[in-house]
């Protein structure tokens, strides 16, 4: 089926909606006397890349869920009008979506009956590097445009609904095409929809030092079916002010309001305005902000179908100023190479420190924060083992993250299994007597995550007081070799990711017969015979 402005004109108006991750779906939003939205835009997380939660994730989650009950995804889909936001399709990456990723999105579309699927146009996963839970800007080039158009056409054929390409957050211009030119060509060559995130657009305009509405008439307004807006903050760096799309309960800044009014004047096929509240904790502030959006005169006029803007332009003979050809394998390989180079320059080998107060310095801060977000997601699978590795190798957190990300990719396979293997390999390479302790710590954390996820009780015996060592090792690396902690212990899961620790009675220890040969590491363990 072909999509495009004429198709979008036939879709019904959805109204003003609430954009949520499943973890943000607080039950209070859905109470009858607080119904300030017309639909829910639900983000579909990439389960393959996110993997299973660790015991540390679950320990934080249990009390939060008790304090702030959530409405489940099945309940939302059953009770609400739903628009689907994906992180699984990745059309700007050279390799087309896998059958598994397409199946996940297709099943979600069938459950939700969403009229389209929206996704920030960026690189969400790579066969050569690891990105989750972030996504990366791509170079705006003719090669990338050719690849993206072809992939979007394949996606829409497979899914049977329009792909809504969302204008992504961008800190700088990368490539020789203007982003407005890129999205205009993408929308009209593929027939995809265009989701204009107003905070992302404001950030881009501020980074290039222009007013919020400069050149926006170059965007494909007749393909705009959805607008996103969210709370944000402004940050000063030197003489420049930068916009941070921080969401949560932050207020909507004046520049975003101005872009909302401008977009409503230009979007003849607009069907949905989504207020994104990722990370929000105060439901009253969310409801108040939704009310302010709904009461804005331009929004009220749009909701009553008052004609605000121009009619869709004819698609015949549009000149995007780009020579668009179907991508060859050589083209896809060039795009792949450019993306790996960009990732390495931003995260792994960022080069010398830029001048303080410059735009480059601000971008370095952003990229460092993204590195920590990506690296923390990996290290959070085994936080204790991560601390031990840092202490043994004298790594900072950033150095640990780079060691992990140099070895991890988002290609096919179970990411949890890849991360476990990666930690095992790092421990095998240790030239330290504490390697035995690191190995035992990894085994303990594997067990802790398993019993927390299954929420079953049980105990794990360790040869050292690992819990005490892990408490101290960040500030006292000598705890790794302190004989005071070479006391066997029993760690017990009591439920809801809560654990207790008991040191083995010293009488029992004294009664054990220890091997005479303690080995080069100076550590001893009970004989394998059980004596």
C-alpha positions in Angstrom: 0.0 0.0 0.0 1.3 3.5 -0.8 1.3 6.2 1.8 1.9 9.9 1.7 0.0 13.2 2.2 -3.2 12.1 0.4 -3.4 9.0 2.6 -2.6 11.0 5.8 -5.5 13.3 5.0 -7.9 10.4 5.4 -6.8 9.5 8.9 -8.9 10.6 11.9 -7.7 13.2 14.3 -6.5 11.6 17.6 -6.1 14.7 19.7 -3.7 15.4 22.5 -1.9 12.3 23.9 0.4 11.2 26.7 3.8 9.7 25.7 5.0 7.0 28.0 7.6 4.3 28.6 5.9 1.3 30.3 7.8 2.2 33.5 6.2 5.7 33.4 2.6 4.5 33.2 1.5 5.6 36.7 -2.0 4.4 37.5 -3.1 7.9 38.6 -2.9 9.2 35.0 -5.7 6.8 34.1 -8.2 7.7 36.9 -11.5 8.9 35.4 -11.5 12.3 37.1 -8.0 13.0 35.7 -8.6 12.2 32.1 -6.8 15.0 30.3 -5.6 13.1 27.3 -7.2 11.4 24.2 -4.7 8.6 23.6 -1.4 7.1 24.9 1.8 6.8 22.8 3.5 3.8 24.2 7.2 3.2 23.6 8.1 -0.4 22.7 11.5 -1.1 24.2 14.0 -3.3 22.5 13.8 -6.4 24.6 16.6 -8.1 22.7 19.1 -5.3 23.6 17.7 -4.4 27.0 17.9 -8.0 28.2 16.7 -9.3 31.5 16.8 -7.0 34.6 19.6 -7.5 37.1 19.1 -7.9 40.8 20.1 -4.2 41.2 17.4 -3.1 38.7 14.8 -5.2 40.5 15.9 -3.9 43.9 15.1 -0.4 42.8 12.0 -1.4 41.0 10.1 -3.2 43.7 9.7 -0.3 46.2 9.1 2.2 43.4 6.2 0.1 42.0 4.8 -0.3 45.5 4.9 3.5 46.0 3.7 4.4 42.5 1.5 1.6 41.1 1.7 1.2 37.3 -0.8 0.3 34.7 0.5 -2.6 32.7 1.0 -2.6 28.9 -1.8 -5.1 28.3 -4.2 -3.0 30.4 -3.3 0.2 28.5 -3.7 -1.5 25.1 -7.1 -2.9 26.3 -8.4 0.3 27.7 -6.8 3.1 25.7 -6.4 4.4 22.2 -2.8 3.6 21.6 -0.1 5.0 19.2 3.1 2.9 18.9 6.6 4.3 19.4 9.3 1.8 18.4 13.0 1.5 19.0 13.3 -1.7 16.9 13.2 -0.7 13.3 16.5 1.3 12.8 16.1 2.2 9.0 19.1 4.6 8.9 21.4 1.6 9.6 22.6 -0.2 6.4 21.3 -3.7 7.4 17.5 -3.9 7.1 15.4 -4.9 10.1 15.7 -8.5 11.1 12.7 -10.9 10.9 12.6 -11.0 14.7 12.5 -7.2 15.1 9.8 -6.9 12.5 7.8 -9.7 14.2 7.9 -7.9 17.5 6.7 -4.6 16.0 4.0 -6.4 13.9 2.6 -8.1 17.0 2.6 -4.8 18.9 0.8 -3.1 16.0 -1.8 -5.9 16.0 -2.4 -5.5 19.8 -2.5 -1.7 19.8 -4.2 -1.1 16.4 -1.9 1.9 16.0 -2.4 3.9 12.8 1.4 4.2 12.3 4.6 3.4 14.1 6.9 6.3 15.1 10.6 6.1 15.7 13.3 8.7 16.2 15.4 8.5 13.1 18.8 7.6 14.4 21.0 4.5 14.8 19.5 2.4 17.6 21.7 -0.7 17.2 24.8 -1.7 15.2 26.3 -5.0 14.3 29.7 -3.6 15.1 29.1 -1.7 18.3 26.8 -1.5 21.3 24.4 1.5 21.7 21.4 0.5 23.9 19.8 2.3 25.7 20.8 5.3 23.6 20.7 6.0 19.9 23.2 7.9 17.7 22.9 10.7 15.2 23.9 9.7 11.7 25.6 11.6 8.9 23.2 13.4 6.6 24.5 12.3 3.2 23.1 11.1 -0.1 24.3 7.6 0.8 22.4 7.6 4.1 19.4 9.0 2.5 19.4 6.3 -0.2 19.7 3.6 2.4 17.0 5.0 4.6 14.5 5.5 1.8 15.0 1.9 0.7 14.7 0.5 4.2 11.6 2.5 5.0 9.9 1.3 1.9 10.6 -2.3 2.9 9.4 -1.6 6.5 6.1 -0.2 5.3 5.5 -3.1 3.0 6.2 -5.6 5.8 4.2 -3.7 8.5 1.2 -2.5 6.4 1.2 1.0 8.2 3.2 4.2 7.7 6.5 4.6 9.3 6.7 8.0 11.1 10.2 9.3 10.9 10.8 11.4 14.0 13.2 14.4 13.8 16.0 13.3 16.2 18.0 15.3 18.7 21.1 16.7 17.0 24.1 18.5 18.4 25.7 19.4 15.2 25.5 19.2 11.4 27.2 16.0 10.2 27.3 15.4 6.5 26.7 17.5 3.4 22.9 17.6 3.3 20.8 19.9 5.4 18.6 17.8 7.8 15.5 19.7 6.5 16.4 18.7 3.0 17.0 15.1 4.1 13.6 14.7 5.8 11.8 16.4 2.9 13.3 14.0 0.4 12.7 11.0 2.7 9.1 11.8 3.3 8.1 12.3 -0.3 10.2 9.5 -1.8 9.1 6.9 0.6 5.6 8.1 1.5 6.5 7.9 5.2 5.0 10.2 7.8 6.9 12.8 9.7 6.8 13.2 13.4 8.3 16.6 14.4 9.7 16.6 17.9 9.6 20.3 18.8 12.3 20.1 21.5 14.6 18.3 19.1 14.0 20.9 16.5 14.6 23.8 19.0 17.9 22.1 20.1 19.1 21.9 16.6 18.3 25.5 15.8 20.0 26.7 19.0 23.1 24.7 18.2 23.5 26.4 14.9 22.8 29.8 16.5 19.5 30.8 14.7 16.0 31.6 15.8 13.6 28.7 16.4 11.6 29.1 13.1 14.4 29.9 10.7 14.1 27.8 7.4 11.4 25.5 8.9 9.3 25.9 5.7 11.8 23.5 4.1 10.4 20.7 6.2 7.8 18.3 4.7 4.8 19.8 6.5 2.2 18.0 4.4 3.6 14.7 5.8 3.5 15.8 9.4 1.0 13.5 11.2 2.4 14.0 14.8 4.0 16.5 17.0 6.0 15.8 20.1 6.7 18.2 22.9 8.2 17.7 26.4 9.7 19.6 29.3 13.2 20.8 28.9 16.0 22.8 30.4 18.6 25.3 29.1 22.3 25.1 29.9 24.9 27.8 29.5 28.3 26.9 28.2 30.6 29.8 27.6 28.7 32.4 25.7 26.3 29.8 24.2 23.0 28.5 25.6 22.0 24.9 24.8 18.6 23.2 25.0 18.4 19.9 26.9 15.4 17.7 26.1 15.2 16.5 29.6 11.5 15.5 29.8 10.3 14.4 33.3 8.4 17.1 35.2 10.4 20.0 33.7 8.4 22.8 32.2 7.9 23.4 28.5 10.2 26.3 27.4 9.0 29.4 25.4 10.9 28.3 22.3 8.9 25.0 22.2 5.6 26.8 22.6 6.5 29.1 19.7 7.4 26.1 17.5 4.1 24.5 18.5 2.1 27.5 17.2 4.2 27.6 14.0 3.8 23.9 13.4 0.0 24.1 13.8 -0.1 26.8 11.2 1.7 24.6 8.7 0.5 21.0 9.2 -2.7 20.3 7.2 -2.5 16.5 7.9 -1.6 16.7 11.6 -3.5 14.0 13.6 -1.8 13.9 17.0 0.0 16.0 19.6 2.0 13.9 22.1 3.2 15.3 25.4 6.2 13.0 26.4 6.7 12.5 30.2 9.5 10.0 30.4 10.8 9.9 34.0 8.0 12.1 35.4 7.2 11.4 39.1 4.6 14.1 39.8 1.4 13.2 38.1 -0.4 16.4 39.1 2.3 18.5 37.2 1.8 16.2 34.2 -2.0 16.8 34.3 -1.6 20.5 34.7 0.8 20.6 31.7 -1.6 18.6 29.6 -4.4 21.1 30.5 -2.1 24.0 29.4 -1.4 22.3 26.1 -5.1 21.6 25.4 -6.2 25.2 26.3 -3.6 26.9 24.0 -5.6 28.8 21.4 -3.9 27.2 18.4 -4.4 23.7 19.8 -8.0 24.4 20.6 -8.6 25.7 17.0 -6.9 22.6 15.6 -9.0 20.3 17.7 -12.2 21.9 16.4 -10.9 21.3 12.8 -10.5 25.1 12.1 -8.4 25.5 9.0 -5.1 26.8 10.1 -2.6 26.2 7.3 -2.0 25.7 3.7 -3.2 22.7 1.6 -0.8 19.9 0.8 1.5 20.6 -2.1 1.4 18.5 -5.2 4.0 15.7 -5.3 4.5 16.0 -9.0 7.9 17.2 -10.0 9.3 18.0 -6.5 13.0 18.7 -6.7 14.8 17.9 -3.4 18.2 18.9 -4.8 19.4 15.3 -4.3 20.2 12.6 -6.8 18.4 9.7 -5.2 19.3 6.2 -6.4 18.6 2.8 -5.0 21.4 1.8 -2.6 24.0 -0.7 -3.8 25.9 -3.0 -1.5 28.9 -0.6 -1.9 26.7 2.3 -0.7 25.5 0.3 2.3 29.1 -0.6 3.2 30.1 3.1 3.0 27.3 4.1 5.4 28.3 1.2 7.8 31.9 2.4 7.8 30.9 6.0 8.4 28.7 5.1 11.3 31.4 3.0 13.0 33.9 5.8 12.6 31.4 8.3 14.1 30.7 6.0 17.1 34.4 5.5 17.8 35.1 9.3 17.6 32.3 10.2 19.9 32.6 7.5 22.5 35.7 5.3 22.4 38.5 7.6 21.1 37.2 11.2 21.6 40.6 12.9 21.1 42.0 16.0 23.0 39.8 18.1 25.2 38.1 21.0 23.2 38.3 24.6 24.2 36.3 25.4 27.4 33.0 27.1 26.6 33.0 26.1 23.0 30.2 24.2 21.2 32.6 21.3 20.8 33.1 21.3 24.6 29.3 21.1 25.2 29.1 18.2 22.6 31.9 16.4 24.5 29.9 16.7 27.7 26.8 15.3 25.9 28.8 12.4 24.3 30.4 11.6 27.7 27.0 11.4 29.3 25.8 9.1 26.5 28.9 6.9 27.0 28.0 6.6 30.7 24.4 5.8 29.9 25.4 3.1 27.4 28.2 1.8 29.6 26.2 1.9 32.8 23.5 -0.3 31.2 26.1 -3.0 30.5 27.9 -2.6 33.9 24.6 -2.7 35.8 24.2 -6.4 34.9 27.2 -7.1 37.3 27.7 -4.0 39.4 29.8 -5.7 42.0 32.1 -7.4 39.5 32.4 -4.1 37.8 33.7 -2.5 41.0 36.2 -5.4 41.5 37.5 -5.0 38.0 37.9 -1.2 38.4 39.8 -1.8 41.7 42.1 -4.4 40.3 42.9 -2.6 37.0 42.8 0.9 38.5 40.2 2.0 36.0 37.8 4.9 36.2 34.2 4.2 35.4 34.7 5.7 31.9 37.7 3.5 31.3 35.7 0.5 32.4 32.9 1.5 30.0 35.3 1.9 27.1 36.8 -1.5 27.8 33.3 -3.1 27.7 32.1 -1.2 24.6 35.2 -2.0 22.6 34.3 -5.7 22.9 30.4 -5.6 22.7 28.2 -5.4 19.6 24.4 -5.3 18.9 24.6 -8.1 16.3 22.4 -11.2 16.4 22.4 -13.2 19.6 21.4 -12.9 23.3 22.9 -9.7 24.7 22.8 -11.0 28.2 24.9 -14.0 27.2 27.3 -11.7 25.3 27.8 -9.5 28.4 28.3 -12.5 30.7 30.9 -13.9 28.3 32.6 -10.5 28.1 33.0 -10.3 31.9 34.3 -13.8 32.1 36.9 -13.0 29.4 38.0 -9.8 31.3 38.4 -11.8 34.5 40.4 -14.5 32.7 42.8 -11.8 31.5 43.5 -10.5 34.9 47.1 -10.8 36.1 46.1 -10.7 39.8 45.5 -13.0 42.7 42.2 -11.2 43.1 41.0 -12.8 39.9 39.6 -15.7 41.9 37.6 -13.3 44.0 36.3 -11.6 40.8 35.2 -14.9 39.4 33.3 -15.8 42.5 31.7 -12.3 42.5 30.5 -12.8 39.0 28.9 -16.2 39.9 27.3 -14.7 43.0 25.7 -11.8 40.9 24.5 -14.3 38.3 22.7 -16.2 41.0 21.3 -13.0 42.6 19.8 -11.8 39.4 18.2 -15.2 38.7 16.5 -15.6 42.0 15.4 -11.9 42.0 13.9 -12.3 38.6 12.1 -15.6 39.5 11.4 -14.1 43.0 12.3 -17.4 44.7 14.1 -17.8 48.0 17.5 -19.5 48.3 21.1 -19.3 49.5 24.5 -19.0 48.0 27.8 -19.9 49.8 30.9 -17.8 49.2 34.5 -18.4 50.2 34.9 -14.7 51.2 32.8 -12.1 52.8 32.0 -10.7 49.3 29.2 -8.4 50.4 31.5 -6.5 52.8 34.3 -6.4 50.2 31.9 -4.9 47.6 30.7 -2.3 50.1 34.3 -1.1 50.6 36.2 -1.8 47.4 35.4 1.5 45.6 37.0 3.6 48.3 39.2 0.9 49.8 40.7 -1.2 47.0 42.9 -3.0 49.7 39.7 -4.7 50.8 40.3 -7.2 47.9 43.4 -8.6 49.7 42.5 -7.9 53.4 42.6 -11.3 55.3 39.9 -9.9 57.6 37.3 -10.6 54.8 38.6 -14.1 53.9 35.7 -15.5 55.9 33.1 -17.8 54.2 29.6 -16.4 54.1 26.1 -17.4 53.1 24.0 -14.9 51.1 20.2 -15.5 51.2 17.5 -14.1 49.0 14.4 -13.4 51.1 12.2 -12.1 48.3 11.7 -8.9 46.2 15.4 -8.6 45.4 16.3 -8.3 49.2 19.3 -10.2 50.5 20.7 -11.1 53.9 24.3 -12.2 54.7 25.5 -14.5 57.4 29.2 -15.3 58.1 29.9 -18.9 58.6 30.4 -19.7 62.3 34.1 -19.5 63.1 33.9 -22.8 65.0 32.8 -24.4 61.7 35.7 -22.8 60.0 38.2 -24.0 62.6 36.8 -27.5 62.2 37.6 -27.6 58.5 40.7 -29.2 57.2 42.4 -26.8 54.8 44.7 -27.8 51.9 48.3 -27.3 52.8 49.1 -25.9 49.3 47.5 -22.5 49.3 48.7 -21.6 45.8 50.5 -18.6 44.5 47.6 -16.3 45.3 47.8 -17.1 49.0 44.2 -18.0 49.2 42.9 -21.3 50.5 39.6 -23.2 49.9 38.2 -26.4 51.4 39.3 -29.5 49.6 37.2 -30.7 46.7 36.6 -33.9 48.7 34.5 -31.8 51.1 36.9 -32.1 54.1 
